[in-house]
Amino acid sequence: MWSFVFIAMEKGKINDYLKELNIKLQNSEVVTRSFADISNFPLATGQCIYIVDFKKREVTFQHGITEFLGYRPEEFTFNHVVNSYHPNDYEMVIRLMKAILQYASENNMSGDVGYFVTCRIPCKDGSYVKVLRQSNVYDLDEGGKIISNVSLITDISFIDTTERVQWKFDAPGLDQKKFKEYVTKEYADFFSERELDVLKLLKNGITSQCISEKLFISKHTVDGHRRKMLYKSHCTNTIDLINFSKTNGLL
């Protein structure tokens, strides 16, 4: 029940943000590109491609969706694209999506910007498939702010059976430090303050027993915090947890 309530709240947050972005973009002059650039893109089995327009709040182009995921064109809508992920992946994907869109809408970009994320998305039959989503800026406004992006989805379930959401953001001249601030902001409440206290000590190689003594809590409580952080991040061990935390600005 609680996970359902939390996901519903997060959906509200991302939809509210996308509405705000839509309003900001209404007066933007768009540097429009023709769909001819991608309409003949050769898709392999287990691939599809689409364009999401944030000014129109529409999927303005799609190819291979029915063949790969089973949805009819009218079912593969803007709201479906931005909200449909496996429940265990949803929170992390949405946090990353918001950080990237905020950065791309507030800073000058180029058509070479690339965003890569691995996650699970639903098929029409109710099953989930692990995919690599490669997204690039498609249309920009006259000031270099993102209007739409094009995403290529590839089935990677045969090589990745984990529950990990992994990502990478590349752009020519990207100010990594500045972008990291956007990610850190979105992950600010991902772990509790006490979990962060434990995490910072774990980073220094301190054992649960020593952490309990430093924080004046029981070892049992420390181990409980560690289990919760591993569960939230879908990490399998402390090294993975520390790497995850560094990547997402928690350390």
C-alpha positions as CSV (number, residue, x, y, z in Angstrom):
1,M,0.0,0.0,0.0
2,W,2.7,2.5,1.0
3,S,4.7,1.9,-2.2
4,F,1.5,2.6,-4.2
5,V,0.9,5.8,-2.3
6,F,4.5,6.9,-2.8
7,I,4.4,6.2,-6.5
8,A,1.2,8.1,-6.9
9,M,2.8,11.1,-5.1
10,E,5.9,10.9,-7.3
11,K,3.7,10.8,-10.5
12,G,2.0,13.9,-9.3
13,K,5.4,15.7,-8.9
14,I,6.7,14.8,-12.3
15,N,3.4,15.6,-14.0
16,D,3.3,19.0,-12.2
17,Y,6.8,19.7,-13.3
18,L,6.1,18.7,-16.9
19,K,3.1,21.1,-16.9
20,E,5.3,23.9,-15.7
21,L,7.9,23.1,-18.4
22,N,5.1,23.1,-21.0
23,I,4.0,26.6,-19.9
24,K,7.6,27.9,-20.0
25,L,8.0,26.6,-23.6
26,Q,4.8,28.0,-25.1
27,N,6.5,31.2,-26.3
28,S,9.6,29.5,-27.5
29,E,10.5,29.7,-31.2
30,V,11.3,26.2,-32.2
31,V,14.2,25.2,-34.4
32,T,12.2,22.3,-36.1
33,R,13.8,19.3,-37.7
34,S,12.1,17.0,-40.2
35,F,11.1,13.5,-39.2
36,A,12.9,12.3,-42.3
37,D,16.0,12.1,-40.3
38,I,14.7,9.2,-38.3
39,S,11.7,7.8,-40.3
40,N,13.9,5.3,-42.1
41,F,16.1,4.5,-39.1
42,P,16.8,0.7,-39.3
43,L,15.4,-1.0,-36.3
44,A,16.4,-4.5,-35.1
45,T,14.1,-7.0,-33.4
46,G,13.5,-5.7,-29.9
47,Q,13.9,-2.0,-30.7
48,C,11.6,1.0,-31.2
49,I,12.0,4.7,-31.6
50,Y,9.9,7.7,-30.7
51,I,10.0,11.5,-30.2
52,V,8.5,13.3,-27.2
53,D,7.6,17.0,-27.6
54,F,7.5,18.8,-24.2
55,K,6.0,21.9,-25.7
56,K,3.1,20.0,-27.2
57,R,3.0,17.3,-24.5
58,E,2.7,14.7,-27.3
59,V,4.5,11.8,-28.8
60,T,4.9,13.3,-32.2
61,F,6.6,10.3,-33.9
62,Q,6.9,6.6,-33.2
63,H,8.1,3.6,-35.1
64,G,8.3,-0.1,-34.0
65,I,6.2,0.5,-30.8
66,T,3.5,-2.1,-31.7
67,E,6.0,-4.7,-32.9
68,F,8.1,-4.4,-29.8
69,L,5.9,-3.4,-26.9
70,G,2.4,-4.3,-28.3
71,Y,0.8,-0.8,-27.9
72,R,-1.3,0.7,-30.6
73,P,-0.2,4.2,-31.7
74,E,-3.0,5.9,-29.8
75,E,-2.1,4.0,-26.6
76,F,1.5,5.1,-26.6
77,T,0.9,8.6,-25.3
78,F,2.9,11.4,-23.6
79,N,1.6,10.4,-20.2
80,H,2.4,6.7,-20.9
81,V,6.0,7.5,-21.9
82,V,6.8,9.7,-18.9
83,N,5.0,7.6,-16.2
84,S,5.3,3.9,-17.2
85,Y,8.1,2.0,-15.6
86,H,8.5,-1.0,-13.3
87,P,7.3,0.1,-9.8
88,N,10.8,-0.7,-8.3
89,D,12.5,1.4,-11.0
90,Y,10.0,4.3,-11.1
91,E,11.4,6.6,-8.4
92,M,15.0,6.6,-9.6
93,V,14.0,7.0,-13.3
94,I,11.7,9.9,-12.4
95,R,14.3,11.7,-10.3
96,L,16.9,11.4,-13.1
97,M,14.4,12.5,-15.7
98,K,13.5,15.6,-13.8
99,A,17.2,16.5,-13.1
100,I,18.1,16.1,-16.8
101,L,15.0,18.0,-18.1
102,Q,15.6,20.9,-15.6
103,Y,19.2,21.1,-16.7
104,A,18.4,20.9,-20.4
105,S,15.6,23.5,-20.1
106,E,17.7,26.0,-18.1
107,N,21.0,25.7,-19.9
108,N,22.1,26.0,-23.5
109,M,22.4,22.6,-25.1
110,S,23.3,21.1,-28.5
111,G,21.9,18.4,-30.7
112,D,24.7,16.1,-29.5
113,V,23.4,15.7,-26.0
114,G,22.9,12.1,-25.0
115,Y,21.1,10.5,-22.0
116,F,21.4,6.8,-21.4
117,V,19.4,4.9,-18.8
118,T,18.7,1.2,-18.2
119,C,15.4,0.3,-16.6
120,R,12.3,-1.9,-17.0
121,I,9.3,-0.7,-19.0
122,P,5.9,-2.4,-19.4
123,C,4.6,-4.2,-22.5
124,K,0.9,-4.3,-23.5
125,D,0.5,-7.8,-22.1
126,G,1.5,-6.7,-18.6
127,S,5.1,-8.1,-18.6
128,Y,8.2,-6.0,-18.2
129,V,11.3,-5.8,-20.3
130,K,14.7,-4.5,-19.3
131,V,15.8,-1.8,-21.9
132,L,18.5,0.7,-22.7
133,R,16.9,4.0,-23.5
134,Q,19.2,6.3,-25.6
135,S,17.8,9.8,-25.7
136,N,19.1,12.7,-27.7
137,V,17.9,16.3,-28.0
138,Y,15.8,16.6,-31.2
139,D,14.3,20.1,-31.3
140,L,15.7,23.2,-29.5
141,D,14.3,26.7,-29.1
142,E,16.2,29.7,-30.4
143,G,18.0,29.9,-27.1
144,G,19.3,26.4,-27.1
145,K,16.8,25.0,-24.6
146,I,15.3,21.6,-25.1
147,I,11.9,21.3,-26.8
148,S,11.8,17.6,-27.8
149,N,13.9,14.5,-27.6
150,V,14.2,11.3,-29.6
151,S,14.6,8.0,-27.8
152,L,15.8,4.7,-29.1
153,I,14.7,1.7,-26.9
154,T,16.6,-1.6,-27.1
155,D,15.8,-4.8,-25.3
156,I,18.8,-5.8,-23.1
157,S,17.1,-8.4,-21.0
158,F,19.3,-11.1,-22.4
159,I,22.4,-9.4,-21.0
160,D,21.1,-7.6,-18.0
161,T,18.9,-9.4,-15.5
162,T,19.6,-7.0,-12.6
163,E,17.1,-4.6,-11.0
164,R,19.7,-1.8,-11.2
165,V,18.8,1.5,-12.8
166,Q,22.0,2.9,-14.4
167,W,22.5,6.1,-16.3
168,K,24.9,8.4,-18.1
169,F,24.5,11.9,-19.4
170,D,26.8,13.2,-22.1
171,A,27.0,16.6,-23.7
172,P,29.7,18.6,-25.5
173,G,31.2,21.0,-22.9
174,L,28.9,19.7,-20.2
175,D,29.7,21.3,-16.9
176,Q,29.7,18.1,-14.8
177,K,29.9,19.9,-11.5
178,K,26.9,22.1,-12.3
179,F,24.8,19.1,-13.7
180,K,25.7,17.1,-10.5
181,E,24.0,19.8,-8.5
182,Y,20.7,19.1,-10.3
183,V,21.0,15.4,-9.6
184,T,22.0,16.0,-6.0
185,K,18.9,18.2,-5.6
186,E,16.6,15.5,-6.9
187,Y,18.1,12.9,-4.6
188,A,18.2,15.1,-1.5
189,D,15.6,13.1,0.4
190,F,16.4,9.7,-1.1
191,F,18.0,8.5,2.2
192,S,17.1,9.7,5.7
193,E,19.5,11.8,7.7
194,R,20.5,8.9,9.9
195,E,21.0,6.7,6.8
196,L,23.4,9.3,5.4
197,D,25.3,9.4,8.7
198,V,25.8,5.7,8.4
199,L,26.6,5.9,4.7
200,K,29.4,8.5,5.2
201,L,31.1,6.3,7.8
202,L,30.7,3.2,5.5
203,K,32.5,5.2,2.8
204,N,35.5,5.4,5.2
205,G,35.5,1.6,5.6
206,I,34.2,1.6,9.2
207,T,32.5,-1.5,10.4
208,S,28.9,-1.6,11.7
209,Q,30.1,-2.1,15.2
210,C,32.3,1.0,15.1
211,I,29.5,3.0,13.4
212,S,27.2,2.0,16.3
213,E,29.7,3.3,18.8
214,K,30.3,6.6,16.9
215,L,26.6,7.3,16.5
216,F,25.5,5.9,19.9
217,I,23.0,3.4,18.4
218,S,22.9,-0.4,18.4
219,K,24.7,-2.5,15.8
220,H,21.3,-4.0,15.0
221,T,20.0,-0.5,14.1
222,V,23.1,0.2,11.9
223,D,22.5,-3.1,10.1
224,G,18.9,-2.1,9.6
225,H,19.9,1.2,8.0
226,R,22.3,-0.6,5.7
227,R,19.6,-3.0,4.6
228,K,17.2,-0.2,3.9
229,M,19.7,1.7,1.8
230,L,20.6,-1.4,-0.2
231,Y,16.9,-2.0,-0.8
232,K,16.1,1.6,-1.9
233,S,19.1,1.7,-4.3
234,H,18.7,-1.9,-5.5
235,C,22.4,-2.5,-4.7
236,T,23.7,-5.8,-3.6
237,N,26.7,-4.8,-1.4
238,T,28.4,-1.9,0.2
239,I,30.7,-1.1,-2.7
240,D,27.8,-0.9,-5.1
241,L,26.0,1.3,-2.6
242,I,28.9,3.7,-2.3
243,N,29.3,3.9,-6.0
244,F,25.6,4.5,-6.5
245,S,25.7,7.3,-3.9
246,K,28.6,9.0,-5.5
247,T,27.0,8.8,-8.9
248,N,23.8,10.4,-7.6
249,G,25.4,13.1,-5.5
250,L,24.7,11.6,-2.1
251,L,28.3,11.4,-1.2
